Amino acid sequence: MLRKDIKKRPLSEKTLSSLVPEEKDYRELDGAGLYFLVKKSGVKNWQYRYKNSEGKWAWMGLGSYPQVSAQLARQKAREFTSALSKGESLKSKKVLLEERKELESFYFENLMREWLDTKSSKWGEATYTKAQKSIEKHIIPVFGQGNYKEITPKEWFDFFQGLQRTLGIHTQIEKLVSYVRGCYDWAKFKGKINSNPIEGMSKHLDAYESGNMDFVTVDELPALLKKIRNNKKRAIGIGLELLMMLFPRPGELRMAKWEQFDFKKALWTKPAEMTKTRQEHQVPLSKQVITLLTELRSIQPESEFLFPSRLSVNKTISDMTFNLALNRLGYKGKQNPHGFRHLASTILNDTFSKKEQVIEVCLAHKKKGVKGIYDKSQHLDERRELMQWWADYLTKISL
């Protein structure tokens, strides 16, 4: 059909489908500001004509025909007319697309993925994949499309506390907190935000109070430390303080031998057969630890072990000795030897959010994948600084 043969409007489906192109593009009025555009190429589109905010005539594309039917195009046109009558402005697809892109640029999921990209070459493949899956499972569904500048500290706190109380995956939640904290720290130094909304949050979350990971809160730590130092059995008191300052696995300290300690280099070298990972692990010794070890050696009987049994210097104390000592101090069900590791991990991760891998090595956690076998001196200088900071921190809060 030629445009000159059009008899009535609105245009019928027969007319719309049969209109043929001409040498130039042309428009035909359908009604109420709605036009049907026929291009010389044969492509047909719907357009809406209106006056923009500057009072000038403008066109708004409503889609191509027949993908957008006459019924739908007329409905859109009526909606636009109604919006204009209320003083609202119309936005083109280009403007809407630009606004959407700008909105998406502030999505937390995009920020998190940018941060994860910075870790892809630093973390082992297994560590990276595990972190990515955990984030995708727990964080993204809730906060993925939230504006990272607008998510409040309370929203994060309620979320993590909710996970603690409903799922009970405390160790995994600690990791999730460290990921979010690391992401925000990175964003802060990139100039994307001015402050980290979860800074210092860990100490306000529920303490893990079950299994072999009982530990006190940060606020209760000074009182515990003072009681340990006033313990009647000085050797056991030193042992508990060493557990706190070095945060090894309790069995490692209980079985430790003097020959493993190099006082000149300030290092404790745990042999592979002693460690859970079955890899030799070196622990930097702070000034405070050297002092404690020196005192311990002066009061203990002659033995190859730091903590020999009362019955025989050729055997070590029992695996319940340190636990019973804490119980006698009034911390039964509140703090046990293994809990010192979790306590140190929580405070160190909260303070040094960008040193997750260094802290992991301090804890002697085994890395998986291609980076699973690593040199015993990896991060040694950084760990030495961190262990001294930890000892200084414990000294400061106990004054």
C-alpha positions as CSV (number, residue, x, y, z in Angstrom):
1,M,0.0,0.0,0.0
2,L,1.1,3.5,-0.8
3,R,0.9,6.2,1.8
4,K,-1.5,8.2,-0.4
5,D,-4.0,5.4,-0.2
6,I,-4.4,5.6,3.5
7,K,-8.1,6.2,4.3
8,K,-8.4,6.3,8.1
9,R,-6.6,6.6,11.3
10,P,-5.6,5.1,13.6
11,L,-3.8,2.9,11.1
12,S,-5.2,-0.6,10.8
13,E,-3.0,-3.7,11.0
14,K,-3.5,-4.3,7.3
15,T,-2.2,-0.7,6.5
16,L,0.7,-1.0,8.8
17,S,1.9,-4.3,7.4
18,S,1.4,-3.3,3.7
19,L,2.8,0.2,3.6
20,V,5.7,0.2,1.2
21,P,8.9,2.2,1.4
22,E,9.6,5.3,-0.8
23,E,12.8,7.0,-1.9
24,K,12.9,8.8,1.4
25,D,11.9,7.9,4.9
26,Y,8.4,9.1,5.8
27,R,6.1,9.2,8.9
28,E,2.4,8.7,9.1
29,L,0.3,10.0,12.0
30,D,-1.5,7.2,13.8
31,G,-3.0,9.5,16.4
32,A,-2.4,11.4,19.7
33,G,1.3,12.1,19.0
34,L,2.0,8.6,17.8
35,Y,3.7,8.2,14.4
36,F,4.6,5.3,12.2
37,L,8.0,5.6,10.5
38,V,8.7,3.8,7.3
39,K,12.3,3.9,6.3
40,K,13.5,3.7,2.7
41,S,15.2,0.4,3.7
42,G,11.7,-1.1,4.5
43,V,12.3,-1.0,8.3
44,K,9.2,0.2,10.2
45,N,9.3,1.9,13.6
46,W,7.0,3.6,16.1
47,Q,7.8,7.1,17.3
48,Y,6.2,9.5,19.7
49,R,6.3,13.3,19.1
50,Y,6.4,15.6,22.1
51,K,7.8,18.9,23.4
52,N,10.8,18.4,25.7
53,S,11.7,20.4,28.8
54,E,13.1,23.2,26.6
55,G,9.8,23.6,24.7
56,K,11.2,22.1,21.5
57,W,9.6,19.3,19.4
58,A,11.4,15.9,19.9
59,W,11.0,12.3,19.0
60,M,10.9,9.3,21.3
61,G,11.4,5.8,19.7
62,L,9.0,3.2,20.9
63,G,10.4,0.2,19.1
64,S,10.2,-1.5,15.7
65,Y,7.1,-3.0,14.0
66,P,5.8,-5.7,14.1
67,Q,7.8,-6.5,17.3
68,V,6.0,-3.7,19.0
69,S,2.3,-4.0,18.0
70,A,0.0,-1.1,17.3
71,Q,-1.9,-1.8,20.5
72,L,1.3,-1.7,22.6
73,A,2.6,1.4,20.8
74,R,-0.7,3.3,21.5
75,Q,-0.6,2.3,25.1
76,K,2.9,3.7,25.5
77,A,1.9,6.9,23.7
78,R,-1.1,7.3,26.1
79,E,1.3,6.8,29.1
80,F,3.7,9.4,27.8
81,T,0.9,11.9,27.2
82,S,-0.4,11.3,30.7
83,A,3.1,11.8,32.1
84,L,3.7,15.0,30.2
85,S,0.3,16.4,31.4
86,K,1.6,15.9,35.0
87,G,4.7,17.9,34.3
88,E,7.0,14.8,34.1
89,S,9.8,14.7,31.6
90,L,10.4,11.8,29.2
91,K,13.8,10.1,28.9
92,S,15.1,8.6,25.7
93,K,16.5,5.1,25.6
94,K,20.0,6.5,25.4
95,V,19.5,8.6,28.5
96,L,17.8,5.6,30.3
97,L,20.7,3.4,29.3
98,E,23.3,5.9,30.5
99,E,21.4,6.2,33.8
100,R,21.3,2.4,34.2
101,K,25.0,2.1,33.4
102,E,25.7,4.8,36.1
103,L,23.5,3.0,38.6
104,E,25.1,-0.4,37.9
105,S,28.6,1.2,38.3
106,F,27.7,1.6,42.0
107,Y,26.4,-2.0,42.4
108,F,28.2,-3.7,45.3
109,E,28.6,-6.9,43.2
110,N,30.6,-5.0,40.6
111,L,32.8,-3.4,43.3
112,M,33.4,-6.9,44.9
113,R,34.3,-8.4,41.5
114,E,36.8,-5.6,40.8
115,W,38.4,-6.3,44.2
116,L,38.4,-10.0,43.6
117,D,40.2,-9.4,40.3
118,T,43.1,-7.8,42.2
119,K,43.5,-11.1,44.2
120,S,43.4,-13.5,41.2
121,S,47.2,-13.3,40.8
122,K,48.0,-13.2,44.5
123,W,45.8,-16.0,45.9
124,G,46.1,-19.7,45.0
125,E,43.5,-20.9,42.5
126,A,41.7,-23.0,45.2
127,T,41.7,-20.0,47.7
128,Y,40.4,-17.7,45.0
129,T,37.7,-20.1,43.8
130,K,36.6,-20.8,47.4
131,A,36.3,-17.1,48.2
132,Q,34.4,-16.4,45.0
133,K,31.9,-19.2,45.5
134,S,31.3,-18.1,49.1
135,I,30.7,-14.5,48.1
136,E,28.4,-15.5,45.3
137,K,26.4,-17.7,47.6
138,H,26.0,-15.4,50.6
139,I,26.8,-11.8,49.8
140,I,25.7,-11.1,46.2
141,P,22.1,-12.3,46.5
142,V,21.5,-9.8,49.4
143,F,23.8,-6.9,48.6
144,G,24.7,-7.4,44.9
145,Q,22.5,-4.7,43.4
146,G,22.8,-2.4,46.4
147,N,24.7,0.9,46.1
148,Y,27.9,0.3,47.9
149,K,28.0,3.9,49.0
150,E,24.6,3.6,50.6
151,I,24.7,0.2,52.4
152,T,24.8,1.1,56.1
153,P,27.0,-0.4,58.9
154,K,23.8,-1.6,60.5
155,E,22.7,-3.4,57.4
156,W,26.0,-5.3,57.3
157,F,25.9,-6.0,61.0
158,D,22.4,-7.4,60.9
159,F,23.3,-9.5,57.9
160,F,26.4,-11.1,59.4
161,Q,24.8,-11.5,62.8
162,G,21.8,-13.2,61.1
163,L,24.1,-15.6,59.4
164,Q,25.8,-16.4,62.7
165,R,22.6,-17.2,64.4
166,T,20.8,-19.0,61.6
167,L,23.6,-20.9,59.9
168,G,26.2,-21.1,62.6
169,I,29.1,-21.1,60.1
170,H,31.3,-19.0,62.3
171,T,34.6,-19.6,60.5
172,Q,33.1,-19.0,57.1
173,I,31.4,-15.8,58.3
174,E,34.7,-14.6,59.6
175,K,36.1,-15.1,56.1
176,L,33.1,-13.3,54.5
177,V,33.6,-10.3,56.9
178,S,37.3,-10.1,55.9
179,Y,36.3,-10.2,52.2
180,V,33.9,-7.4,52.5
181,R,36.2,-5.4,54.7
182,G,39.1,-5.9,52.2
183,C,36.8,-4.9,49.3
184,Y,35.8,-1.6,51.1
185,D,39.4,-0.9,52.1
186,W,40.5,-1.2,48.5
187,A,37.6,1.0,47.4
188,K,38.6,3.6,50.0
189,F,42.2,3.8,48.7
190,K,40.9,4.0,45.1
191,G,38.9,7.1,46.0
192,K,35.5,5.4,45.5
193,I,34.4,5.8,49.2
194,N,35.6,7.9,52.2
195,S,35.2,5.3,54.9
196,N,34.8,1.6,55.5
197,P,31.3,0.8,56.8
198,I,32.3,-2.4,58.5
199,E,35.5,-1.1,60.1
200,G,35.7,-2.5,63.7
201,M,32.5,-4.6,63.3
202,S,34.0,-8.0,64.1
203,K,34.4,-7.3,67.8
204,H,30.6,-6.6,68.1
205,L,29.5,-9.8,66.4
206,D,28.7,-12.9,68.4
207,A,31.6,-14.8,69.9
208,Y,31.9,-18.4,68.8
209,E,31.1,-20.4,72.0
210,S,31.1,-24.1,71.0
211,G,33.4,-27.0,70.2
212,N,37.1,-26.4,70.4
213,M,36.9,-22.7,69.6
214,D,35.7,-21.1,72.9
215,F,37.1,-17.6,73.2
216,V,36.4,-14.4,75.1
217,T,35.4,-11.1,73.6
218,V,37.9,-8.4,72.8
219,D,36.7,-6.4,75.8
220,E,37.2,-9.4,78.1
221,L,40.7,-10.1,76.9
222,P,42.6,-7.7,79.3
223,A,41.1,-9.3,82.4
224,L,42.0,-12.8,81.1
225,L,45.5,-11.7,80.4
226,K,46.0,-10.3,83.9
227,K,44.6,-13.5,85.5
228,I,47.0,-15.6,83.4
229,R,50.0,-13.5,84.5
230,N,48.9,-13.9,88.1
231,N,48.6,-17.7,87.8
232,K,50.0,-19.4,90.9
233,K,51.8,-22.0,88.7
234,R,54.2,-19.6,86.8
235,A,55.3,-22.1,84.2
236,I,51.7,-22.9,83.2
237,G,50.9,-19.1,83.2
238,I,53.8,-18.6,80.8
239,G,52.5,-21.4,78.7
240,L,49.0,-19.8,78.4
241,E,50.6,-16.4,77.6
242,L,52.7,-18.0,74.9
243,L,49.5,-19.6,73.5
244,M,48.0,-16.2,73.4
245,M,51.1,-14.4,71.8
246,L,52.1,-17.1,69.4
247,F,48.6,-18.6,68.8
248,P,49.9,-22.0,67.7
249,R,47.8,-25.2,67.8
250,P,47.9,-26.1,71.5
251,G,49.5,-29.5,70.9
252,E,52.4,-27.8,69.0
253,L,53.4,-25.8,72.1
254,R,52.8,-28.7,74.5
255,M,55.2,-30.8,72.4
256,A,57.7,-28.0,71.7
257,K,61.4,-28.7,72.3
258,W,64.1,-26.1,73.2
259,E,66.2,-27.1,70.2
260,Q,63.4,-25.7,67.9
261,F,64.0,-22.2,69.2
262,D,66.7,-19.9,67.9
263,F,67.0,-17.0,70.3
264,K,69.5,-15.1,68.1
265,K,67.3,-15.2,65.0
266,A,64.2,-15.0,67.2
267,L,62.5,-17.9,65.4
268,W,60.6,-21.0,66.4
269,T,61.0,-23.7,63.7
270,K,58.2,-26.3,64.0
271,P,59.2,-29.5,62.2
272,A,56.9,-30.9,59.6
273,E,56.0,-33.9,61.8
274,M,54.6,-31.6,64.5
275,T,52.3,-29.5,62.3
276,K,48.9,-30.2,61.1
277,T,49.9,-29.3,57.5
278,R,52.9,-31.6,57.6
279,Q,55.1,-28.7,56.5
280,E,57.9,-27.0,58.4
281,H,56.7,-23.7,59.8
282,Q,58.7,-20.9,61.2
283,V,57.2,-18.5,63.8
284,P,58.9,-15.1,64.4
285,L,59.4,-14.4,68.2
286,S,58.5,-11.0,69.6
287,K,60.6,-9.4,72.3
288,Q,58.0,-10.2,74.8
289,V,58.0,-13.9,73.8
290,I,61.8,-14.1,74.1
291,T,61.5,-12.7,77.6
292,L,58.9,-15.3,78.5
293,L,60.9,-18.1,77.1
294,T,64.0,-17.0,79.0
295,E,62.1,-16.9,82.2
296,L,60.5,-20.3,81.5
297,R,63.9,-21.9,80.9
298,S,65.2,-20.6,84.2
299,I,62.3,-22.1,86.3
300,Q,61.7,-25.4,84.5
301,P,63.6,-28.7,85.3
302,E,66.3,-29.8,82.8
303,S,64.4,-31.3,79.9
304,E,64.3,-31.2,76.1
305,F,60.7,-30.1,76.3
306,L,59.5,-26.7,77.3
307,F,56.7,-28.2,79.4
308,P,57.9,-31.5,80.8
309,S,55.5,-33.7,82.9
310,R,55.8,-33.6,86.7
311,L,56.2,-37.4,86.6
312,S,59.0,-37.6,84.0
313,V,61.1,-34.9,82.3
314,N,61.2,-37.2,79.2
315,K,57.4,-36.7,78.7
316,T,55.3,-33.6,78.2
317,I,52.4,-32.3,80.1
318,S,49.0,-33.8,79.3
319,D,46.8,-32.4,76.6
320,M,44.4,-31.2,79.2
321,T,46.8,-29.2,81.3
322,F,46.3,-25.8,79.7
323,N,42.6,-26.3,79.4
324,L,42.2,-27.2,83.1
325,A,44.3,-24.1,84.0
326,L,41.9,-21.9,82.2
327,N,39.0,-23.6,83.9
328,R,40.5,-22.9,87.3
329,L,40.9,-19.2,86.3
330,G,37.1,-19.2,85.8
331,Y,37.0,-19.5,82.1
332,K,35.3,-22.9,81.7
333,G,33.2,-22.7,78.5
334,K,34.5,-19.2,77.9
335,Q,38.0,-19.7,76.7
336,N,40.1,-22.7,75.8
337,P,43.6,-23.1,74.4
338,H,42.5,-23.4,70.8
339,G,40.3,-20.4,71.1
340,F,43.4,-18.1,71.3
341,R,44.0,-18.8,67.5
342,H,40.5,-17.6,66.7
343,L,40.8,-14.6,68.9
344,A,44.1,-13.6,67.3
345,S,42.7,-14.2,63.8
346,T,39.7,-12.0,64.5
347,I,41.6,-9.0,65.9
348,L,44.4,-9.2,63.3
349,N,42.0,-9.5,60.4
350,D,40.0,-6.6,61.7
351,T,43.1,-4.5,62.1
352,F,45.1,-5.6,59.0
353,S,42.4,-6.2,56.5
354,K,44.9,-6.0,53.5
355,K,47.1,-8.7,55.0
356,E,44.8,-11.7,54.9
357,Q,47.5,-14.0,53.3
358,V,50.1,-12.9,55.8
359,I,47.8,-13.7,58.7
360,E,46.9,-17.1,57.1
361,V,50.6,-18.0,57.1
362,C,50.9,-16.8,60.8
363,L,48.1,-19.3,61.6
364,A,49.9,-22.0,59.6
365,H,46.9,-22.6,57.5
366,K,47.6,-24.8,54.5
367,K,47.3,-23.3,51.1
368,K,45.8,-25.5,48.4
369,G,46.4,-25.7,44.7
370,V,49.5,-24.6,42.8
371,K,50.7,-22.4,45.7
372,G,50.2,-25.2,48.2
373,I,54.0,-25.8,48.5
374,Y,55.6,-22.6,49.7
375,D,58.9,-21.5,51.1
376,K,59.2,-21.6,54.9
377,S,60.3,-18.0,54.9
378,Q,57.3,-16.7,52.9
379,H,56.1,-13.3,54.3
380,L,58.7,-13.8,57.2
381,D,59.5,-10.1,57.5
382,E,55.9,-9.1,57.3
383,R,55.0,-11.8,59.9
384,R,57.8,-10.6,62.2
385,E,56.3,-7.1,62.2
386,L,52.8,-8.4,62.7
387,M,53.8,-10.7,65.6
388,Q,55.6,-7.9,67.3
389,W,52.5,-5.7,66.8
390,W,50.3,-8.4,68.4
391,A,52.6,-8.8,71.4
392,D,52.7,-5.0,71.8
393,Y,48.9,-4.9,71.6
394,L,48.5,-7.5,74.3
395,T,51.0,-5.7,76.5
396,K,49.2,-2.4,76.0
397,I,45.7,-3.6,76.9
398,S,47.0,-5.4,80.0
399,L,48.5,-2.3,81.6
